[in-house]
Amino acid sequence: MKISLPKLSLNRGTFTHLRALALVPLCIVLAGCPAGNQTPAPEPGAPSGKLVIRGSNTFGEELAPRLLAAFKKDHPAAAFDTEFKGSAFGMGALTASKCDIAATSRPASKPELDLAAMRGMELKDTVIGAYSVAVIVHSGNGVGNLTKEQVQGIFTGKIQNWKEVGGADAAIHLFARDPISGTHLGFQELAMNKEPYATTPGLLPSYEAIVAAVAKDPSGIGYCGLTEATAAGIKGVAIGGVAPTVASVNKGEYPYARTLHFYVNKAAASKDARAFTDFVLSAAGQKILTDLGFVPKP
């Protein structure tokens, strides 16, 4: 006897959501976390007695080491276990109860929140500041405003002469962070739609080095934190008419910025996690963000 089964009809939106939700356990696997709930996970941080933080390279590259070192000055017994492989990595570890804090450079996605809810977790989200990048040119450059499309074209090598964006007839000289830097990838994601950099940028080890190079080169263009963008010899370029300022970032107007978050499991947040979060939000912690070119929480 032949049995006919009814066809399952899924619209595109439903399929996209299911596919995204299915990818979340992969982040858990990458974080060394089992996807199932058969074996109850230990309370976060309990086995090692350390504050376990997982998450974003943007937070982990320069900001985390400075914050952890400053925190330990007042809390010498504090111990940390950190690993930074991306925001999804951090959220995967948190929803599997394998870390105390997920440090992300974006809000949690709906699939991540859905998975947390499925596991009975109520996540607490604390915004600690923002990561932002200012595009800079030589102070004598006549170009003071660029569109996002023009910035993308310049850094991918599709635009190679200043006259193509309203400037002088001169070749554009690019300066960028070296590929081992999280900022190299961060700018690529924020401003270049993840397209490859042009093949001939000057690759430098720090924002300060980029600022120095652009200040010496009338045809130079690069990027740096908002604090460094006020240095002598350079100027920050407005993007679509919006200047790179703390105010424009906090208002959500400046395009090259993303908020930094700490996520914790509200029901299992450790005392150490709360203490470290409070420190990051304190005047001392926020000054470290500012000193490194990040934007403090408004």
C-alpha positions, -999 to +999 in steps of 0.1 A: +000+000+000+014+034-009+011+062+017+013+098+006+028+121+031+017+158+032+042+183+020+058+206+045+056+242+034+080+267+049+082+303+039+116+320+034+114+338+068+107+306+087+134+287+069+160+315+076+151+316+113+153+278+116+187+278+098+201+305+120+189+287+152+205+255+140+239+273+137+239+284+173+249+249+186+279+251+163+292+280+183+288+259+214+308+231+199+336+256+189+336+269+225+341+233+237+306+230+249+282+201+245+249+211+228+228+188+249+214+191+284+218+155+294+247+163+319+241+193+340+269+219+337+287+230+368+280+265+381+300+290+360+335+295+373+331+270+402+357+244+391+386+268+387+376+296+410+384+320+382+362+345+364+357+330+330+352+354+301+347+344+265+339+365+235+348+392+210+382+399+196+373+436+196+371+434+234+398+409+239+427+423+219+437+454+238+408+464+261+405+432+281+442+430+291+442+466+303+409+462+323+420+430+339+454+444+349+438+474+365+411+454+383+438+431+398+456+461+414+426+465+437+417+428+438+451+410+439+434+376+445+413+378+414+420+352+387+408+351+351+403+325+324+398+343+291+395+333+254+384+356+226+373+341+193+343+362+185+309+373+198+292+341+187+319+321+205+312+340+237+274+336+235+278+299+227+299+294+259+275+314+280+243+295+269+262+263+276+271+275+312+308+274+303+316+310+311+306+338+335+306+367+311+301+367+273+318+399+260+303+408+227+307+436+202+271+435+191+237+428+207+228+391+211+210+377+180+175+363+182+187+327+177+211+332+207+183+346+228+160+319+218+185+292+227+190+308+261+153+308+267+150+272+257+176+264+284+157+284+310+182+312+311+174+349+315+203+369+302+213+402+316+228+427+291+251+455+302+264+480+277+300+489+287+308+513+259+313+513+221+340+504+196+344+531+169+368+539+141+375+573+126+387+576+091+415+601+090+434+621+063+462+647+063+451+680+078+459+697+045+437+674+025+407+692+009+385+662+014+365+664+047+335+642+040+331+608+023+302+585+018+303+549+031+305+537-005+336+560-012+353+547+020+347+511+009+360+519-026+391+535-013+401+508+011+394+480-013+414+497-040+385+505-064+391+542-059+428+551-062+429+588-069+417+617-046+401+634-076+375+606-078+361+618-044+364+655-049+401+660-040+433+668-057+447+648-086+470+626-065+473+589-058+457+577-026+481+562-001+464+537+023+474+529+059+458+501+079+464+479+109+484+447+104+463+415+098+471+401+132+452+429+148+415+425+156+411+461+144+422+451+109+392+428+108+370+452+127+374+480+101+369+455+073+336+445+088+324+480+097+335+499+066+343+475+038+314+450+039+340+424+046+357+428+012+394+423+010+418+453+015+436+467-015+468+449-022+491+479-014+482+494+020+509+503+045+503+479+073+512+493+108+512+479+143+491+505+161+467+534+157+495+558+168+516+545+139+488+551+114+483+587+127+520+594+124+521+581+089+490+600+077+503+632+094+535+630+072+517+621+040+494+647+023+479+619+002+475+595+031+443+580+045+439+556+074+418+550+105+422+552+143+402+556+175+382+587+181+408+600+207+437+597+183+417+614+155+422+648+172+460+646+169+480+673+152+486+670+115+454+649+107+417+653+107+388+630+111+366+627+080+328+630+083+309+600+069+278+609+051+279+643+068+283+628+103+315+637+121+333+610+142+326+622+177+316+607+210+282+624+208+275+611+173+284+575+183+263+576+214+233+589+194+237+560+170+244+584+141+280+576+132+281+545+111+315+531+121+306+521+156+292+491+175+283+487+211+302+465+235+282+443+258+286+420+288+261+392+289+256+370+320+231+344+331+211+365+355+203+336+379+239+324+381+259+357+379+289+353+402+300+379+427+333+383+407+314+389+375+293+416+392+325+432+407+343+432+374+314+447+355+310+474+382+347+482+378+344+485+340+315+509+344+334+530+370+352+562+362+385+543+363+373+516+339+357+540+315+389+561+314+407+530+302+381+527+273+387+563+265+425+560+266+424+531+241+402+550+217+369+534+227+338+554+234+327+554+271+291+545+280+269+576+278 
